[in-house]
Each structure stands twice: as structure tokens, then as C-alpha cells.
Amino acid sequence: MGFFSATDVSVESVMAVFNTIRETVFLTNLRFVKVDVQGRTRKRVDIISMPWKPVNRFSAEAACSFDLNADLKVWVSSGPTPYEIKISQKSGAAAIQRIFAQQILAPKG
């Protein structure tokens, strides 16, 4: 992408990458990165890089088993409102939730 490379930090490894309608989300062992491409020309890019340490909870919601998308909400200690991420069915919502649980419940160093 040019904005982010897991090789920039030698100890960082990418665990999952998934796309939504206009976002790309990277989950690494050190942080999660949300890249939001905005505007009709898709030239405006908003990048949020959040280390796992301030992430204190998450929730996933799907209307029913036939729902194609799940809504993932991620709360961090510094903000009152969660980050919201849409996860498509083909992105593997269960695997993404497992990564979030492992990273949030891991001992914070």
C-alpha cells in the first residue's frame, strides 16, 4: 500500500488482513491498523494505527446466521466511543474475533 509495511518493524508480523467496503484492516502481533479510503476520487486516506495495549474490549454483532456482514466494535481506553469495522462473511469473522480475544487477553507488558 505504501503507507504501511509490517517489515518496517522487524518484530512485527501480520496475523490477518481483511477488506470491507472502503476499509482495509491489518491485525499484527503489535497493533491493529484501519486504513479508510474516502471520497469519490479515493485520494483521501485516513489511517488509524492502534497498539493492542490500550484496547480493552470488543464486540461482534450479526443480525442472524444469514447476515453477510458482522459489525465489530473496538473500545480503547482513551476514547468513549468505539471504532466500528464491518466484517464480510468471507473475511472469516470467527478467526478475526479469535485474534482480538488473544491480543486483548494477553498479558500487557
ZIKA-V527580 format. One record per residue. N is the residue number from 1. RES is the residue in one small letter. OMEGA is omega in degrees with one decimal (999 if undefined). D_LAST is the distance of its C-alpha to the last C-alpha in Angstrom with 1 decimal. Layout:
N,RES,OMEGA,D_LAST ; N,RES,OMEGA,D_LAST
//
This chain:
1,m,-179.1,29.8 ; 2,g,-179.3,29.6 ; 3,f,-171.0,27.0 ; 4,f,175.1,23.9 ; 5,s,179.9,23.4 ; 6,a,179.2,20.5 ; 7,t,177.1,21.9 ; 8,d,178.2,21.1 ; 9,v,-171.3,17.6 ; 10,s,-178.7,18.2 ; 11,v,-178.0,15.0 ; 12,e,176.2,15.4 ; 13,s,-179.2,17.6 ; 14,v,179.0,19.5 ; 15,m,179.8,19.5 ; 16,a,173.4,22.2 ; 17,v,175.3,24.5 ; 18,f,-178.1,27.0 ; 19,n,170.5,29.7 ; 20,t,-178.3,31.2 ; 21,i,179.6,34.4 ; 22,r,-177.2,33.2 ; 23,e,167.8,29.4 ; 24,t,-178.3,27.4 ; 25,v,175.5,23.8 ; 26,f,172.6,21.4 ; 27,l,179.2,18.4 ; 28,t,177.7,16.1 ; 29,n,-178.2,13.0 ; 30,l,-172.7,11.3 ; 31,r,165.5,13.5 ; 32,f,-175.6,16.8 ; 33,v,178.0,19.9 ; 34,k,179.5,23.1 ; 35,v,-176.0,26.2 ; 36,d,179.3,29.1 ; 37,v,-172.7,32.5 ; 38,q,174.9,34.9 ; 39,g,-179.5,38.6 ; 40,r,-179.5,41.8 ; 41,t,179.0,41.5 ; 42,r,179.5,37.8 ; 43,k,179.2,37.2 ; 44,r,-177.4,34.8 ; 45,v,177.3,31.2 ; 46,d,-178.4,28.3 ; 47,i,175.3,24.8 ; 48,i,177.2,21.7 ; 49,s,-174.1,18.4 ; 50,m,173.9,15.4 ; 51,p,-177.8,11.7 ; 52,w,-173.5,10.5 ; 53,k,-179.5,8.1 ; 54,p,178.5,11.4 ; 55,v,-176.1,13.3 ; 56,n,174.8,14.1 ; 57,r,176.2,17.2 ; 58,f,173.5,19.9 ; 59,s,176.7,23.5 ; 60,a,-176.3,26.0 ; 61,e,172.7,29.7 ; 62,a,-175.6,32.8 ; 63,a,178.5,36.3 ; 64,c,-178.3,37.5 ; 65,s,178.9,37.4 ; 66,f,179.7,39.7 ; 67,d,-176.5,37.6 ; 68,l,-177.0,36.7 ; 69,n,172.4,33.6 ; 70,a,176.2,30.6 ; 71,d,177.8,28.9 ; 72,l,176.7,25.2 ; 73,k,-176.3,23.7 ; 74,v,178.5,20.1 ; 75,w,175.0,19.0 ; 76,v,-174.8,16.4 ; 77,s,-175.9,15.8 ; 78,s,-176.3,17.9 ; 79,g,-179.5,20.9 ; 80,p,-179.0,23.5 ; 81,t,-177.5,24.8 ; 82,p,167.0,23.1 ; 83,y,-179.6,23.3 ; 84,e,-177.8,25.9 ; 85,i,175.0,26.3 ; 86,k,-179.8,29.4 ; 87,i,177.5,29.0 ; 88,s,-177.8,32.2 ; 89,q,-177.4,33.2 ; 90,k,178.2,33.3 ; 91,s,179.3,29.7 ; 92,g,-176.4,28.6 ; 93,a,-179.1,27.2 ; 94,a,179.0,26.1 ; 95,a,178.6,24.1 ; 96,i,177.3,22.4 ; 97,q,178.9,21.7 ; 98,r,178.1,20.2 ; 99,i,177.7,17.8 ; 100,f,-179.8,16.7 ; 101,a,-180.0,16.4 ; 102,q,-177.6,14.4 ; 103,q,-179.3,11.8 ; 104,i,-178.0,11.9 ; 105,l,179.2,11.8 ; 106,a,177.8,9.1 ; 107,p,-180.0,6.3 ; 108,k,-177.7,3.8 ; 109,g,999,0.0
//
